[in-house]
Amino acid sequence: MSKAFTRKSDQGDQGDEDEDASPALPSGSKNYITPLGYARMREELFSLIDDARPKVVEIVHWAASNGDRSENGDYIYGKKRLREIDRRIRFLTKRLELAVVSDPCLHHGRDQVFFGATVSYEDQEGSANTITILGIDEADSLNAQVSWVSPIAQALLKSHVGDVVKLQTPKGWLEIEVMKVVYPAPASQQR
């Protein structure tokens, strides 16, 4: 079918699907995630499937039975919300299928930086920072969590306590020293 004969809303929906693809995985890389991050995403997926979607379907069904759908706000909003939920379900399903669960507890007690590490470092100006290196889908910069593909994580990965690594920043190269590396304790030691 020619694009000239497609509805504008159909084209708009297509573009929205691309938004769920972010954050994008680097080509050829794996979607590493911690067991906790995997569990959170799985919980969100099942919550959408078991709770949110059936409620919205019920509202849309009720609104559709009221007659004229073109001016029915409940119907229009419900259909839009249903598309959003379906889009999120597809996104979560794809990401969970690609996920490679990596348990940072396996590195507990080590001083080398790997996926899942909480790293304290100091830059050449004496400014101290602490970050946790997590998966793309679970990193939260507001909580000092960075994706393993971020520039800071890439600079720190495989370094040891005491190592000085170079980080490319918009202002140029910055030298940072790894001060401390911590991993969560295995479940058997957390009691």
N, C-alpha and C positions, 0 to 999 in steps of 0.2 A: 504494500500500500504506500502511496506517495505521502510524503510529509505534509503536503498541502491539504490532504484530507484527514489529518489527525486533529483531534480536539486539543486545544491549548492545555487543558488540565491534564491530558495524558502525557504531554511532553514535560510538564512541571513535575509530575509524579516520578518520572524517570530520573530527573536530576536529583530529587530528594534521596533516592536510593544510594547515590554516590556519596552522600554525606555520611551514611552509616559505615562506609568503608574506612573512614578515618578513625583513629590514627592508622595510617597505612603501614603494613609490614614491609620492611625492605625486601626487595626481590631476592629470592633464593635463601632467605633466612627463616628460622623457625619461630613460632609464636610461643616463646617461653612464658610460663606463668607459675606462680607458687600454688601449692595445694589450697591455701586459703583463698586466693584470687579465683581459682577455678571453682571452688565451692560457692563463692559469692555470685559469680556469673551464672552458674547452674541454677542457683536459688532464684535469681532474677528471671531466668528463662521459664522455670516452672511456675513462678508466681504469675507471669504474664499469661501463660497458657491455661493455668487452672483457675485463676481468679479474675484478673483484669479483662481478658478477652471475653469470657462468657458474660460478664456484667454488661460490657459495651454492646455485645451482640443482642442481649435482651432489650436494652434501651433502643437500639436501632430497629429491632423487630416491632416494639411497641409504637415507636414514632412512625414507622412505615404504615402501620395499621390505622393511623389517624387521618389518612387521606393524602392531600396534595403534598408531595415531597419537595417540590421546588422552593417552597417558602417555609418549610418545617425546620426550624433551627435545631431541634433535638436530633432530627434525622441527619441533617447536613453535618453538624458537629460530630455526631456519633460515627458517621462513615469516615470522617477525617481522622478521628481518634483511632478507629479500627485499622486504618491504613498505617498509622504511626506504630501501633502495637505490632502489626504484622511485619512491618519493616524491622523493628527491633528484634522480633523473634527470629527472623531470617539472619540478621547480623549476629546475634548471640549463637545461633546454631552453627553458622559457618566458623566463627571464632573458636568455639569449643571443639569443633571437629579438627581444627588445625593446631589446637593447643598441645604443647609439650610440657607436661607438669614436671617441674624441677624443684625438689625439696631443698631449701637452703640449710636445713638442719644437718644435712650430710657433711657440711663443712664446719660444723660447730667446733670451736677451739683453734681453728686455723687462722693464720695472719695474712693470707693471700686473698685478694678481692675476686670473688666470683658472683654469679647471679644470686640475688637474695641478701647480699651483704649490707650491713649498715656501716658506712665508712665515715670516719671523722678525718678531716684534712684541713690543712692550713696553707693559705697562699703566701706568695713572696712578700706581701705587705703585712702579714701577721693576722689576717682575718681568718677565723676558724668557722668551719661549717660541718654539718653532719647530714648525710643523705642516705637513703635506702634505695638500692638498685632492684627494681621490680620489672614485671612484664609490661608491655605496651598498654594492655587493657586494664591494668590495675594501678598504674602509677598515678599519683596525685601530688602535683607540685605544691599545693597549699599545705601538705603534710610532709614536706621534704622528701618525697618519693619521686624518683626519676626512672624513666624507661631505660632498659639496658641498651637501647640503641642511641640514647642521647649522647652528645659530645662529652659531657663530664663522665658518664658511665664508661664510654669507650676508652677514655684516657685512663681511667682508674682500673679497669678490668685487668686481671692477672698481675697487678702490682702487689707489693708486700708492704707491711708496716715499715716506715723509714724510707721508702722509695720516693724520689722526686720525679713527677711526671709532668709533661708539658700539655697544656690544654689550649687549643686554638679558640680565641674569643674574637668578637668584633673589634676589640681594641688591640688585638695582636696576641702573641703567645704569653701565656701565664704559667708560671711554675707552681705546682702544688705538691705538698708533702703529705703522704699518707701517715696519719698519726695513730689511728686505731681501726681495727676491723672486727665487727661482731656479727655472729650468726645466731638465730634463735636456737635454743636448746632443743634436743630431740624430746618427743613426748614422754619417753621413759625417765628423763631427768627433770621434768617440769613439776613433779609431785612434791 
